[in-house]
Amino acid sequence: MNYLDRISVNPKVMMGKPVVKGTRITVEAILEELAAGKTKEDLLHAFPGLDEDAILAALAFAADALKGEKVYPLAL
């Protein structure tokens, strides 16, 4: 799966934070919830706009962001 199919960065949405496409759910929020011990099932229940692939895309996006300097295309 290409995470960019599921994650978008748009300065007009959530101040440019990466979000799950079609939602205002940020990658940051997903990571914070998982880091706090929430399960995938907890997230799916708390955020109806999510599905399992979106959670995996958020994780892939975060992992890729930590690899070093990278330029992410902005949707304008």
C-alpha positions, 0 to 999 in steps of 0.5 A, a space after each residue: 500500500 502506498 500511504 500517500 493514497 490514504 494520507 494528505 497534507 493540505 495547508 487548508 486542512 488542520 493547518 497543514 498537518 498530515 490527515 487521513 484523506 477525506 477526514 480531519 483525523 491527523 496522523 498525530 492523533 492516531 499515533 498519540 492514541 496508539 502510544 497511549 495504549 489504545 488498540 486498533 479496535 479502540 481507534 476504529 470505534 472512536 473515529 468512525 472515519 477510520 479503517 484499518 488501512 488508514 491506521 496502517 497508512 498513518 504508521 507508514 507515513 510516520 515511519 517514512 518521516 523519521 527516515 530523514 529529510 523528505 519532501 511531501 507533495 501538498 494538495 492545492 
